[in-house]
Amino acid sequence: WALHVSFGCTLLILGIYATISWLKNPREVVLIAIPVFVTIVGIWTLLDTYFLNKFIVSHKERLQRRQEIDNIKGTTDK
């Protein structure tokens, strides 16, 4: 998880820095597309990591509840 979050933060910081640098000295309009794309990928990576972590925690809780219910049922061997 730490690598995913750090990669997303790195992309986000790099994209924002490149966008600010471009705004200080605007040359060609086409060159702004690269920093904006990197910023969007950084945000997307962080959101993806957040929602994946949230889903995994929810799945573990449901699995634990299901196992507790199975333990309450017990075994009925005849």
PDB file with SEQRES, HELIX, SHEET and CRYST1 records, atoms N, CA, C and O in Angstrom:
SEQRES   1 A   78  TRP ALA LEU HIS VAL SER PHE GLY CYS THR LEU LEU ILE          
SEQRES   2 A   78  LEU GLY ILE TYR ALA THR ILE SER TRP LEU LYS ASN PRO          
SEQRES   3 A   78  ARG GLU VAL VAL LEU ILE ALA ILE PRO VAL PHE VAL THR          
SEQRES   4 A   78  ILE VAL GLY ILE TRP THR LEU LEU ASP THR TYR PHE LEU          
SEQRES   5 A   78  ASN LYS PHE ILE VAL SER HIS LYS GLU ARG LEU GLN ARG          
SEQRES   6 A   78  ARG GLN GLU ILE ASP ASN ILE LYS GLY THR THR ASP LYS          
HELIX    1 AA1 ALA A    2  LYS A   24  1                                  23    
HELIX    2 AA2 VAL A   29  ILE A   32  5                                   4    
HELIX    3 AA3 ALA A   33  LYS A   73  1                                  41    
CRYST1    1.000    1.000    1.000  90.00  90.00  90.00 P 1           1          
ATOM      1  N   TRP A   1       0.816  -1.190   0.000  1.00  0.00           N  
ATOM      2  CA  TRP A   1       0.000   0.000   0.000  1.00  0.00           C  
ATOM      3  C   TRP A   1       0.861   1.254   0.000  1.00  0.00           C  
ATOM      4  O   TRP A   1       0.533   2.248  -0.649  1.00  0.00           O  
ATOM      5  N   ALA A   2       1.956   1.197   0.730  1.00  0.00           N  
ATOM      6  CA  ALA A   2       2.809   2.379   0.842  1.00  0.00           C  
ATOM      7  C   ALA A   2       3.396   2.761  -0.515  1.00  0.00           C  
ATOM      8  O   ALA A   2       3.510   3.946  -0.828  1.00  0.00           O  
ATOM      9  N   LEU A   3       3.763   1.779  -1.312  1.00  0.00           N  
ATOM     10  CA  LEU A   3       4.314   2.080  -2.631  1.00  0.00           C  
ATOM     11  C   LEU A   3       3.262   2.680  -3.557  1.00  0.00           C  
ATOM     12  O   LEU A   3       3.567   3.593  -4.325  1.00  0.00           O  
ATOM     13  N   HIS A   4       2.044   2.188  -3.495  1.00  0.00           N  
ATOM     14  CA  HIS A   4       0.978   2.743  -4.329  1.00  0.00           C  
ATOM     15  C   HIS A   4       0.682   4.192  -3.945  1.00  0.00           C  
ATOM     16  O   HIS A   4       0.533   5.053  -4.812  1.00  0.00           O  
ATOM     17  N   VAL A   5       0.600   4.447  -2.657  1.00  0.00           N  
ATOM     18  CA  VAL A   5       0.314   5.802  -2.196  1.00  0.00           C  
ATOM     19  C   VAL A   5       1.474   6.734  -2.536  1.00  0.00           C  
ATOM     20  O   VAL A   5       1.253   7.858  -2.987  1.00  0.00           O  
ATOM     21  N   SER A   6       2.696   6.280  -2.325  1.00  0.00           N  
ATOM     22  CA  SER A   6       3.846   7.143  -2.626  1.00  0.00           C  
ATOM     23  C   SER A   6       3.965   7.392  -4.130  1.00  0.00           C  
ATOM     24  O   SER A   6       4.348   8.490  -4.536  1.00  0.00           O  
ATOM     25  N   PHE A   7       3.649   6.409  -4.960  1.00  0.00           N  
ATOM     26  CA  PHE A   7       3.675   6.610  -6.410  1.00  0.00           C  
ATOM     27  C   PHE A   7       2.624   7.637  -6.821  1.00  0.00           C  
ATOM     28  O   PHE A   7       2.907   8.524  -7.627  1.00  0.00           O  
ATOM     29  N   GLY A   8       1.421   7.524  -6.276  1.00  0.00           N  
ATOM     30  CA  GLY A   8       0.372   8.488  -6.585  1.00  0.00           C  
ATOM     31  C   GLY A   8       0.737   9.889  -6.126  1.00  0.00           C  
ATOM     32  O   GLY A   8       0.508  10.860  -6.848  1.00  0.00           O  
ATOM     33  N   CYS A   9       1.305  10.001  -4.928  1.00  0.00           N  
ATOM     34  CA  CYS A   9       1.722  11.317  -4.420  1.00  0.00           C  
ATOM     35  C   CYS A   9       2.842  11.906  -5.266  1.00  0.00           C  
ATOM     36  O   CYS A   9       2.854  13.108  -5.534  1.00  0.00           O  
ATOM     37  N   THR A  10       3.779  11.068  -5.687  1.00  0.00           N  
ATOM     38  CA  THR A  10       4.869  11.538  -6.534  1.00  0.00           C  
ATOM     39  C   THR A  10       4.345  12.066  -7.861  1.00  0.00           C  
ATOM     40  O   THR A  10       4.763  13.129  -8.320  1.00  0.00           O  
ATOM     41  N   LEU A  11       3.431  11.324  -8.477  1.00  0.00           N  
ATOM     42  CA  LEU A  11       2.850  11.793  -9.734  1.00  0.00           C  
ATOM     43  C   LEU A  11       2.074  13.090  -9.537  1.00  0.00           C  
ATOM     44  O   LEU A  11       2.162  14.003 -10.359  1.00  0.00           O  
ATOM     45  N   LEU A  12       1.327  13.170  -8.463  1.00  0.00           N  
ATOM     46  CA  LEU A  12       0.540  14.368  -8.185  1.00  0.00           C  
ATOM     47  C   LEU A  12       1.442  15.587  -7.974  1.00  0.00           C  
ATOM     48  O   LEU A  12       1.192  16.649  -8.545  1.00  0.00           O  
ATOM     49  N   ILE A  13       2.468  15.441  -7.174  1.00  0.00           N  
ATOM     50  CA  ILE A  13       3.388  16.545  -6.902  1.00  0.00           C  
ATOM     51  C   ILE A  13       4.144  16.944  -8.175  1.00  0.00           C  
ATOM     52  O   ILE A  13       4.311  18.129  -8.463  1.00  0.00           O  
ATOM     53  N   LEU A  14       4.596  15.945  -8.927  1.00  0.00           N  
ATOM     54  CA  LEU A  14       5.311  16.224 -10.167  1.00  0.00           C  
ATOM     55  C   LEU A  14       4.416  16.940 -11.174  1.00  0.00           C  
ATOM     56  O   LEU A  14       4.854  17.884 -11.832  1.00  0.00           O  
ATOM     57  N   GLY A  15       3.177  16.500 -11.295  1.00  0.00           N  
ATOM     58  CA  GLY A  15       2.246  17.137 -12.218  1.00  0.00           C  
ATOM     59  C   GLY A  15       1.912  18.560 -11.823  1.00  0.00           C  
ATOM     60  O   GLY A  15       1.852  19.447 -12.674  1.00  0.00           O  
ATOM     61  N   ILE A  16       1.693  18.784 -10.529  1.00  0.00           N  
ATOM     62  CA  ILE A  16       1.380  20.136 -10.060  1.00  0.00           C  
ATOM     63  C   ILE A  16       2.585  21.060 -10.243  1.00  0.00           C  
ATOM     64  O   ILE A  16       2.434  22.206 -10.665  1.00  0.00           O  
ATOM     65  N   TYR A  17       3.770  20.563  -9.928  1.00  0.00           N  
ATOM     66  CA  TYR A  17       4.976  21.366 -10.095  1.00  0.00           C  
ATOM     67  C   TYR A  17       5.195  21.726 -11.566  1.00  0.00           C  
ATOM     68  O   TYR A  17       5.521  22.870 -11.883  1.00  0.00           O  
ATOM     69  N   ALA A  18       5.019  20.760 -12.456  1.00  0.00           N  
ATOM     70  CA  ALA A  18       5.205  21.027 -13.881  1.00  0.00           C  
ATOM     71  C   ALA A  18       4.145  21.999 -14.404  1.00  0.00           C  
ATOM     72  O   ALA A  18       4.440  22.837 -15.256  1.00  0.00           O  
ATOM     73  N   THR A  19       2.932  21.891 -13.906  1.00  0.00           N  
ATOM     74  CA  THR A  19       1.874  22.815 -14.319  1.00  0.00           C  
ATOM     75  C   THR A  19       2.179  24.234 -13.852  1.00  0.00           C  
ATOM     76  O   THR A  19       2.008  25.186 -14.613  1.00  0.00           O  
ATOM     77  N   ILE A  20       2.624  24.381 -12.620  1.00  0.00           N  
ATOM     78  CA  ILE A  20       2.977  25.711 -12.099  1.00  0.00           C  
ATOM     79  C   ILE A  20       4.167  26.281 -12.874  1.00  0.00           C  
ATOM     80  O   ILE A  20       4.195  27.470 -13.190  1.00  0.00           O  
ATOM     81  N   SER A  21       5.151  25.426 -13.178  1.00  0.00           N  
ATOM     82  CA  SER A  21       6.294  25.891 -13.966  1.00  0.00           C  
ATOM     83  C   SER A  21       5.854  26.365 -15.347  1.00  0.00           C  
ATOM     84  O   SER A  21       6.358  27.365 -15.857  1.00  0.00           O  
ATOM     85  N   TRP A  22       4.924  25.650 -15.940  1.00  0.00           N  
ATOM     86  CA  TRP A  22       4.439  26.049 -17.265  1.00  0.00           C  
ATOM     87  C   TRP A  22       3.664  27.365 -17.174  1.00  0.00           C  
ATOM     88  O   TRP A  22       3.766  28.204 -18.069  1.00  0.00           O  
ATOM     89  N   LEU A  23       2.895  27.552 -16.107  1.00  0.00           N  
ATOM     90  CA  LEU A  23       2.120  28.777 -15.960  1.00  0.00           C  
ATOM     91  C   LEU A  23       3.014  30.006 -15.756  1.00  0.00           C  
ATOM     92  O   LEU A  23       2.641  31.112 -16.146  1.00  0.00           O  
ATOM     93  N   LYS A  24       4.182  29.818 -15.152  1.00  0.00           N  
ATOM     94  CA  LYS A  24       5.105  30.932 -14.960  1.00  0.00           C  
ATOM     95  C   LYS A  24       5.733  31.372 -16.280  1.00  0.00           C  
ATOM     96  O   LYS A  24       6.031  32.550 -16.475  1.00  0.00           O  
ATOM     97  N   ASN A  25       5.931  30.408 -17.186  1.00  0.00           N  
ATOM     98  CA  ASN A  25       6.568  30.707 -18.464  1.00  0.00           C  
ATOM     99  C   ASN A  25       5.830  29.956 -19.569  1.00  0.00           C  
ATOM    100  O   ASN A  25       6.351  28.971 -20.090  1.00  0.00           O  
ATOM    101  N   PRO A  26       4.631  30.400 -19.936  1.00  0.00           N  
ATOM    102  CA  PRO A  26       3.859  29.664 -20.953  1.00  0.00           C  
ATOM    103  C   PRO A  26       4.489  29.784 -22.336  1.00  0.00           C  
ATOM    104  O   PRO A  26       4.765  30.879 -22.826  1.00  0.00           O  
ATOM    105  N   ARG A  27       4.706  28.636 -22.942  1.00  0.00           N  
ATOM    106  CA  ARG A  27       5.278  28.612 -24.288  1.00  0.00           C  
ATOM    107  C   ARG A  27       4.206  28.165 -25.268  1.00  0.00           C  
ATOM    108  O   ARG A  27       3.504  28.982 -25.864  1.00  0.00           O  
ATOM    109  N   GLU A  28       4.098  26.882 -25.419  1.00  0.00           N  
ATOM    110  CA  GLU A  28       3.094  26.339 -26.328  1.00  0.00           C  
ATOM    111  C   GLU A  28       1.953  25.763 -25.507  1.00  0.00           C  
ATOM    112  O   GLU A  28       2.162  25.197 -24.434  1.00  0.00           O  
ATOM    113  N   VAL A  29       0.765  25.915 -26.019  1.00  0.00           N  
ATOM    114  CA  VAL A  29      -0.425  25.437 -25.309  1.00  0.00           C  
ATOM    115  C   VAL A  29      -0.431  23.910 -25.238  1.00  0.00           C  
ATOM    116  O   VAL A  29      -0.951  23.338 -24.280  1.00  0.00           O  
ATOM    117  N   VAL A  30       0.134  23.259 -26.230  1.00  0.00           N  
ATOM    118  CA  VAL A  30       0.129  21.790 -26.280  1.00  0.00           C  
ATOM    119  C   VAL A  30       0.955  21.195 -25.144  1.00  0.00           C  
ATOM    120  O   VAL A  30       0.651  20.095 -24.685  1.00  0.00           O  
ATOM    121  N   LEU A  31       1.978  21.884 -24.686  1.00  0.00           N  
ATOM    122  CA  LEU A  31       2.863  21.340 -23.652  1.00  0.00           C  
ATOM    123  C   LEU A  31       2.192  21.232 -22.285  1.00  0.00           C  
ATOM    124  O   LEU A  31       2.689  20.511 -21.420  1.00  0.00           O  
ATOM    125  N   ILE A  32       1.091  21.921 -22.070  1.00  0.00           N  
ATOM    126  CA  ILE A  32       0.403  21.833 -20.777  1.00  0.00           C  
ATOM    127  C   ILE A  32      -0.322  20.497 -20.628  1.00  0.00           C  
ATOM    128  O   ILE A  32      -0.666  20.097 -19.516  1.00  0.00           O  
ATOM    129  N   ALA A  33      -0.554  19.816 -21.733  1.00  0.00           N  
ATOM    130  CA  ALA A  33      -1.292  18.548 -21.688  1.00  0.00           C  
ATOM    131  C   ALA A  33      -0.543  17.486 -20.890  1.00  0.00           C  
ATOM    132  O   ALA A  33      -1.171  16.688 -20.195  1.00  0.00           O  
ATOM    133  N   ILE A  34       0.762  17.459 -20.973  1.00  0.00           N  
ATOM    134  CA  ILE A  34       1.546  16.432 -20.277  1.00  0.00           C  
ATOM    135  C   ILE A  34       1.457  16.591 -18.756  1.00  0.00           C  
ATOM    136  O   ILE A  34       1.151  15.613 -18.074  1.00  0.00           O  
ATOM    137  N   PRO A  35       1.710  17.771 -18.198  1.00  0.00           N  
ATOM    138  CA  PRO A  35       1.570  17.902 -16.728  1.00  0.00           C  
ATOM    139  C   PRO A  35       0.144  17.674 -16.235  1.00  0.00           C  
ATOM    140  O   PRO A  35      -0.057  17.105 -15.162  1.00  0.00           O  
ATOM    141  N   VAL A  36      -0.832  18.109 -17.001  1.00  0.00           N  
ATOM    142  CA  VAL A  36      -2.226  17.887 -16.598  1.00  0.00           C  
ATOM    143  C   VAL A  36      -2.531  16.394 -16.596  1.00  0.00           C  
ATOM    144  O   VAL A  36      -3.199  15.903 -15.687  1.00  0.00           O  
ATOM    145  N   PHE A  37      -2.051  15.668 -17.601  1.00  0.00           N  
ATOM    146  CA  PHE A  37      -2.256  14.221 -17.666  1.00  0.00           C  
ATOM    147  C   PHE A  37      -1.590  13.527 -16.488  1.00  0.00           C  
ATOM    148  O   PHE A  37      -2.177  12.628 -15.886  1.00  0.00           O  
ATOM    149  N   VAL A  38      -0.365  13.935 -16.151  1.00  0.00           N  
ATOM    150  CA  VAL A  38       0.347  13.327 -15.018  1.00  0.00           C  
ATOM    151  C   VAL A  38      -0.399  13.609 -13.714  1.00  0.00           C  
ATOM    152  O   VAL A  38      -0.481  12.735 -12.851  1.00  0.00           O  
ATOM    153  N   THR A  39      -0.940  14.806 -13.561  1.00  0.00           N  
ATOM    154  CA  THR A  39      -1.713  15.152 -12.370  1.00  0.00           C  
ATOM    155  C   THR A  39      -2.968  14.298 -12.274  1.00  0.00           C  
ATOM    156  O   THR A  39      -3.301  13.806 -11.196  1.00  0.00           O  
ATOM    157  N   ILE A  40      -3.667  14.117 -13.388  1.00  0.00           N  
ATOM    158  CA  ILE A  40      -4.881  13.291 -13.393  1.00  0.00           C  
ATOM    159  C   ILE A  40      -4.559  11.844 -13.068  1.00  0.00           C  
ATOM    160  O   ILE A  40      -5.303  11.201 -12.327  1.00  0.00           O  
ATOM    161  N   VAL A  41      -3.462  11.317 -13.607  1.00  0.00           N  
ATOM    162  CA  VAL A  41      -3.062   9.939 -13.296  1.00  0.00           C  
ATOM    163  C   VAL A  41      -2.712   9.807 -11.815  1.00  0.00           C  
ATOM    164  O   VAL A  41      -3.026   8.789 -11.199  1.00  0.00           O  
ATOM    165  N   GLY A  42      -2.071  10.812 -11.239  1.00  0.00           N  
ATOM    166  CA  GLY A  42      -1.746  10.783  -9.806  1.00  0.00           C  
ATOM    167  C   GLY A  42      -2.993  10.759  -8.943  1.00  0.00           C  
ATOM    168  O   GLY A  42      -3.076   9.990  -7.986  1.00  0.00           O  
ATOM    169  N   ILE A  43      -3.971  11.607  -9.280  1.00  0.00           N  
ATOM    170  CA  ILE A  43      -5.234  11.626  -8.538  1.00  0.00           C  
ATOM    171  C   ILE A  43      -5.959  10.303  -8.695  1.00  0.00           C  
ATOM    172  O   ILE A  43      -6.495   9.765  -7.727  1.00  0.00           O  
ATOM    173  N   TRP A  44      -5.978   9.779  -9.913  1.00  0.00           N  
ATOM    174  CA  TRP A  44      -6.660   8.505 -10.174  1.00  0.00           C  
ATOM    175  C   TRP A  44      -6.002   7.363  -9.392  1.00  0.00           C  
ATOM    176  O   TRP A  44      -6.700   6.504  -8.852  1.00  0.00           O  
ATOM    177  N   THR A  45      -4.678   7.348  -9.327  1.00  0.00           N  
ATOM    178  CA  THR A  45      -3.965   6.308  -8.581  1.00  0.00           C  
ATOM    179  C   THR A  45      -4.301   6.374  -7.096  1.00  0.00           C  
ATOM    180  O   THR A  45      -4.533   5.341  -6.467  1.00  0.00           O  
ATOM    181  N   LEU A  46      -4.330   7.579  -6.530  1.00  0.00           N  
ATOM    182  CA  LEU A  46      -4.655   7.714  -5.113  1.00  0.00           C  
ATOM    183  C   LEU A  46      -6.100   7.306  -4.820  1.00  0.00           C  
ATOM    184  O   LEU A  46      -6.367   6.635  -3.823  1.00  0.00           O  
ATOM    185  N   LEU A  47      -7.029   7.710  -5.685  1.00  0.00           N  
ATOM    186  CA  LEU A  47      -8.428   7.327  -5.486  1.00  0.00           C  
ATOM    187  C   LEU A  47      -8.622   5.819  -5.641  1.00  0.00           C  
ATOM    188  O   LEU A  47      -9.378   5.206  -4.886  1.00  0.00           O  
ATOM    189  N   ASP A  48      -7.943   5.227  -6.614  1.00  0.00           N  
ATOM    190  CA  ASP A  48      -8.037   3.789  -6.826  1.00  0.00           C  
ATOM    191  C   ASP A  48      -7.520   3.028  -5.612  1.00  0.00           C  
ATOM    192  O   ASP A  48      -8.132   2.049  -5.184  1.00  0.00           O  
ATOM    193  N   THR A  49      -6.404   3.469  -5.060  1.00  0.00           N  
ATOM    194  CA  THR A  49      -5.846   2.827  -3.873  1.00  0.00           C  
ATOM    195  C   THR A  49      -6.789   2.964  -2.685  1.00  0.00           C  
ATOM    196  O   THR A  49      -6.968   2.013  -1.924  1.00  0.00           O  
ATOM    197  N   TYR A  50      -7.392   4.134  -2.521  1.00  0.00           N  
ATOM    198  CA  TYR A  50      -8.323   4.369  -1.411  1.00  0.00           C  
ATOM    199  C   TYR A  50      -9.541   3.449  -1.516  1.00  0.00           C  
ATOM    200  O   TYR A  50      -9.910   2.793  -0.543  1.00  0.00           O  
ATOM    201  N   PHE A  51     -10.166   3.402  -2.702  1.00  0.00           N  
ATOM    202  CA  PHE A  51     -11.371   2.589  -2.845  1.00  0.00           C  
ATOM    203  C   PHE A  51     -11.066   1.098  -2.798  1.00  0.00           C  
ATOM    204  O   PHE A  51     -11.884   0.321  -2.306  1.00  0.00           O  
ATOM    205  N   LEU A  52      -9.899   0.679  -3.302  1.00  0.00           N  
ATOM    206  CA  LEU A  52      -9.517  -0.724  -3.212  1.00  0.00           C  
ATOM    207  C   LEU A  52      -9.302  -1.127  -1.757  1.00  0.00           C  
ATOM    208  O   LEU A  52      -9.728  -2.208  -1.350  1.00  0.00           O  
ATOM    209  N   ASN A  53      -8.657  -0.288  -0.976  1.00  0.00           N  
ATOM    210  CA  ASN A  53      -8.447  -0.572   0.442  1.00  0.00           C  
ATOM    211  C   ASN A  53      -9.785  -0.647   1.172  1.00  0.00           C  
ATOM    212  O   ASN A  53      -9.996  -1.530   2.004  1.00  0.00           O  
ATOM    213  N   LYS A  54     -10.682   0.279   0.859  1.00  0.00           N  
ATOM    214  CA  LYS A  54     -12.006   0.286   1.483  1.00  0.00           C  
ATOM    215  C   LYS A  54     -12.774  -1.003   1.137  1.00  0.00           C  
ATOM    216  O   LYS A  54     -13.448  -1.570   1.997  1.00  0.00           O  
ATOM    217  N   PHE A  55     -12.672  -1.458  -0.108  1.00  0.00           N  
ATOM    218  CA  PHE A  55     -13.341  -2.684  -0.527  1.00  0.00           C  
ATOM    219  C   PHE A  55     -12.759  -3.909   0.179  1.00  0.00           C  
ATOM    220  O   PHE A  55     -13.506  -4.797   0.591  1.00  0.00           O  
ATOM    221  N   ILE A  56     -11.446  -3.963   0.319  1.00  0.00           N  
ATOM    222  CA  ILE A  56     -10.805  -5.111   0.966  1.00  0.00           C  
ATOM    223  C   ILE A  56     -11.204  -5.189   2.431  1.00  0.00           C  
ATOM    224  O   ILE A  56     -11.475  -6.279   2.935  1.00  0.00           O  
ATOM    225  N   VAL A  57     -11.246  -4.062   3.123  1.00  0.00           N  
ATOM    226  CA  VAL A  57     -11.659  -4.053   4.532  1.00  0.00           C  
ATOM    227  C   VAL A  57     -13.104  -4.528   4.648  1.00  0.00           C  
ATOM    228  O   VAL A  57     -13.422  -5.322   5.534  1.00  0.00           O  
ATOM    229  N   SER A  58     -13.978  -4.055   3.772  1.00  0.00           N  
ATOM    230  CA  SER A  58     -15.379  -4.472   3.785  1.00  0.00           C  
ATOM    231  C   SER A  58     -15.510  -5.968   3.509  1.00  0.00           C  
ATOM    232  O   SER A  58     -16.306  -6.656   4.148  1.00  0.00           O  
ATOM    233  N   HIS A  59     -14.732  -6.462   2.563  1.00  0.00           N  
ATOM    234  CA  HIS A  59     -14.780  -7.890   2.224  1.00  0.00           C  
ATOM    235  C   HIS A  59     -14.310  -8.745   3.409  1.00  0.00           C  
ATOM    236  O   HIS A  59     -14.905  -9.783   3.699  1.00  0.00           O  
ATOM    237  N   LYS A  60     -13.260  -8.317   4.081  1.00  0.00           N  
ATOM    238  CA  LYS A  60     -12.771  -9.067   5.248  1.00  0.00           C  
ATOM    239  C   LYS A  60     -13.814  -9.105   6.356  1.00  0.00           C  
ATOM    240  O   LYS A  60     -13.980 -10.134   7.010  1.00  0.00           O  
ATOM    241  N   GLU A  61     -14.520  -7.997   6.579  1.00  0.00           N  
ATOM    242  CA  GLU A  61     -15.558  -7.962   7.610  1.00  0.00           C  
ATOM    243  C   GLU A  61     -16.707  -8.902   7.256  1.00  0.00           C  
ATOM    244  O   GLU A  61     -17.208  -9.616   8.125  1.00  0.00           O  
ATOM    245  N   ARG A  62     -17.132  -8.911   5.989  1.00  0.00           N  
ATOM    246  CA  ARG A  62     -18.211  -9.817   5.571  1.00  0.00           C  
ATOM    247  C   ARG A  62     -17.787 -11.270   5.700  1.00  0.00           C  
ATOM    248  O   ARG A  62     -18.581 -12.112   6.120  1.00  0.00           O  
ATOM    249  N   LEU A  63     -16.542 -11.575   5.341  1.00  0.00           N  
ATOM    250  CA  LEU A  63     -16.042 -12.937   5.454  1.00  0.00           C  
ATOM    251  C   LEU A  63     -15.994 -13.377   6.912  1.00  0.00           C  
ATOM    252  O   LEU A  63     -16.326 -14.520   7.227  1.00  0.00           O  
ATOM    253  N   GLN A  64     -15.585 -12.484   7.797  1.00  0.00           N  
ATOM    254  CA  GLN A  64     -15.535 -12.806   9.223  1.00  0.00           C  
ATOM    255  C   GLN A  64     -16.941 -13.054   9.768  1.00  0.00           C  
ATOM    256  O   GLN A  64     -17.143 -13.992  10.540  1.00  0.00           O  
ATOM    257  N   ARG A  65     -17.923 -12.222   9.375  1.00  0.00           N  
ATOM    258  CA  ARG A  65     -19.302 -12.446   9.818  1.00  0.00           C  
ATOM    259  C   ARG A  65     -19.834 -13.786   9.331  1.00  0.00           C  
ATOM    260  O   ARG A  65     -20.512 -14.498  10.071  1.00  0.00           O  
ATOM    261  N   ARG A  66     -19.524 -14.126   8.086  1.00  0.00           N  
ATOM    262  CA  ARG A  66     -19.983 -15.397   7.524  1.00  0.00           C  
ATOM    263  C   ARG A  66     -19.378 -16.574   8.280  1.00  0.00           C  
ATOM    264  O   ARG A  66     -20.062 -17.565   8.536  1.00  0.00           O  
ATOM    265  N   GLN A  67     -18.097 -16.470   8.639  1.00  0.00           N  
ATOM    266  CA  GLN A  67     -17.455 -17.544   9.400  1.00  0.00           C  
ATOM    267  C   GLN A  67     -18.044 -17.663  10.796  1.00  0.00           C  
ATOM    268  O   GLN A  67     -18.186 -18.771  11.312  1.00  0.00           O  
ATOM    269  N   GLU A  68     -18.392 -16.536  11.418  1.00  0.00           N  
ATOM    270  CA  GLU A  68     -19.017 -16.584  12.738  1.00  0.00           C  
ATOM    271  C   GLU A  68     -20.389 -17.248  12.663  1.00  0.00           C  
ATOM    272  O   GLU A  68     -20.756 -18.009  13.559  1.00  0.00           O  
ATOM    273  N   ILE A  69     -21.142 -16.973  11.617  1.00  0.00           N  
ATOM    274  CA  ILE A  69     -22.452 -17.606  11.441  1.00  0.00           C  
ATOM    275  C   ILE A  69     -22.288 -19.096  11.228  1.00  0.00           C  
ATOM    276  O   ILE A  69     -23.056 -19.891  11.770  1.00  0.00           O  
ATOM    277  N   ASP A  70     -21.282 -19.486  10.436  1.00  0.00           N  
ATOM    278  CA  ASP A  70     -21.036 -20.913  10.225  1.00  0.00           C  
ATOM    279  C   ASP A  70     -20.625 -21.597  11.522  1.00  0.00           C  
ATOM    280  O   ASP A  70     -20.986 -22.753  11.741  1.00  0.00           O  
ATOM    281  N   ASN A  71     -19.881 -20.917  12.383  1.00  0.00           N  
ATOM    282  CA  ASN A  71     -19.487 -21.492  13.660  1.00  0.00           C  
ATOM    283  C   ASN A  71     -20.681 -21.654  14.598  1.00  0.00           C  
ATOM    284  O   ASN A  71     -20.722 -22.598  15.386  1.00  0.00           O  
ATOM    285  N   ILE A  72     -21.651 -20.742  14.521  1.00  0.00           N  
ATOM    286  CA  ILE A  72     -22.859 -20.850  15.349  1.00  0.00           C  
ATOM    287  C   ILE A  72     -23.692 -22.044  14.919  1.00  0.00           C  
ATOM    288  O   ILE A  72     -24.257 -22.747  15.757  1.00  0.00           O  
ATOM    289  N   LYS A  73     -23.768 -22.275  13.614  1.00  0.00           N  
ATOM    290  CA  LYS A  73     -24.546 -23.400  13.104  1.00  0.00           C  
ATOM    291  C   LYS A  73     -24.012 -24.724  13.639  1.00  0.00           C  
ATOM    292  O   LYS A  73     -24.788 -25.611  13.996  1.00  0.00           O  
ATOM    293  N   GLY A  74     -22.713 -24.857  13.693  1.00  0.00           N  
ATOM    294  CA  GLY A  74     -22.102 -26.082  14.173  1.00  0.00           C  
ATOM    295  C   GLY A  74     -22.167 -27.160  13.120  1.00  0.00           C  
ATOM    296  O   GLY A  74     -22.592 -26.929  11.988  1.00  0.00           O  
ATOM    297  N   THR A  75     -21.742 -28.331  13.512  1.00  0.00           N  
ATOM    298  CA  THR A  75     -21.771 -29.464  12.580  1.00  0.00           C  
ATOM    299  C   THR A  75     -22.814 -30.462  13.061  1.00  0.00           C  
ATOM    300  O   THR A  75     -22.889 -30.756  14.254  1.00  0.00           O  
ATOM    301  N   THR A  76     -23.605 -30.974  12.159  1.00  0.00           N  
ATOM    302  CA  THR A  76     -24.636 -31.960  12.505  1.00  0.00           C  
ATOM    303  C   THR A  76     -24.331 -33.230  11.730  1.00  0.00           C  
ATOM    304  O   THR A  76     -24.851 -33.445  10.635  1.00  0.00           O  
ATOM    305  N   ASP A  77     -23.491 -34.056  12.303  1.00  0.00           N  
ATOM    306  CA  ASP A  77     -23.162 -35.361  11.688  1.00  0.00           C  
ATOM    307  C   ASP A  77     -24.058 -36.418  12.300  1.00  0.00           C  
ATOM    308  O   ASP A  77     -24.170 -36.527  13.521  1.00  0.00           O  
ATOM    309  N   LYS A  78     -24.699 -37.201  11.432  1.00  0.00           N  
ATOM    310  CA  LYS A  78     -25.555 -38.286  11.927  1.00  0.00           C  
ATOM    311  C   LYS A  78     -25.055 -39.608  11.440  1.00  0.00           C  
ATOM    312  O   LYS A  78     -25.644 -40.644  11.751  1.00  0.00           O  
TER     313      LYS A  78                                                      
END                                                                             
